[in-house]
């Protein structure tokens, strides 16, 4: 099992509400899932260590939006 670190965060009310709406709409199963998804995107974009992975992630996100499929993050 992957070791995990709990990282408490405070979000502006508007951003938290947007995340809650994504969860309610079924895009994510929980706030936690949405935040992990976002954290991975930030690291991938800013580190640019895996350009191909970034391109792949972008295409997956774009396809997901077009198809309206749910995002699942472990």
C-alpha positions as CSV (number, residue, x, y, z in Angstrom):
1,X,0.0,0.0,0.0
2,X,1.2,3.5,-0.8
3,X,2.2,5.6,2.1
4,X,0.2,8.8,2.3
5,X,0.7,12.1,4.1
6,X,-2.3,14.1,5.2
7,X,-2.1,17.7,4.1
8,X,-4.8,20.0,5.5
9,X,-5.6,22.9,3.3
10,X,-7.9,26.0,3.4
11,X,-9.6,27.0,0.2
12,X,-11.5,30.1,-0.7
13,X,-15.2,29.5,-0.4
14,X,-15.8,29.9,-4.1
15,X,-13.2,27.3,-5.0
16,X,-14.5,24.9,-2.4
17,X,-18.0,25.4,-3.8
18,X,-16.8,24.7,-7.4
19,X,-15.1,21.5,-6.2
20,X,-18.3,20.5,-4.4
21,X,-20.3,21.0,-7.5
22,X,-17.9,18.8,-9.5
23,X,-18.4,16.1,-6.9
24,X,-22.2,16.6,-7.0
25,X,-22.2,16.4,-10.8
26,X,-20.3,13.1,-10.6
27,X,-17.0,14.3,-12.0
28,X,-15.2,13.1,-8.9
29,X,-16.3,10.8,-6.1
30,X,-15.1,13.1,-3.4
31,X,-13.3,16.4,-2.6
32,X,-10.3,14.4,-1.8
33,X,-10.3,12.8,-5.2
34,X,-10.7,16.1,-7.0
35,X,-7.8,17.7,-4.9
36,X,-5.5,14.8,-5.6
37,X,-6.3,15.1,-9.3
38,X,-5.5,18.8,-9.2
39,X,-2.3,18.3,-7.2
40,X,-1.0,15.8,-9.8
41,X,-1.7,18.2,-12.6
42,X,0.1,21.1,-10.9
43,X,3.2,18.9,-10.3
44,X,3.2,17.6,-13.8
45,X,2.8,21.0,-15.4
46,X,5.3,22.9,-13.2
47,X,8.0,20.2,-13.1
48,X,7.7,19.3,-16.8
49,X,9.7,16.2,-16.0
50,X,7.5,14.1,-18.2
51,X,6.5,16.0,-21.3
52,X,4.9,13.0,-22.9
53,X,3.0,12.3,-19.7
54,X,1.8,15.9,-19.6
55,X,0.6,15.6,-23.2
56,X,-1.1,12.3,-22.4
57,X,-2.8,13.8,-19.4
58,X,-3.9,16.8,-21.3
59,X,-5.4,14.6,-24.0
60,X,-7.1,12.4,-21.4
61,X,-8.6,15.4,-19.7
62,X,-9.8,16.9,-23.1
63,X,-11.3,13.5,-24.1
64,X,-13.0,13.2,-20.7
65,X,-14.5,16.6,-21.1
66,X,-15.7,15.9,-24.6
67,X,-17.1,12.5,-23.7
68,X,-18.4,13.7,-20.3
69,X,-16.9,10.7,-18.5
70,X,-16.0,10.7,-14.9
71,X,-12.4,11.2,-13.7
72,X,-11.1,8.6,-11.3
73,X,-7.9,9.2,-9.3
74,X,-6.3,6.8,-6.9
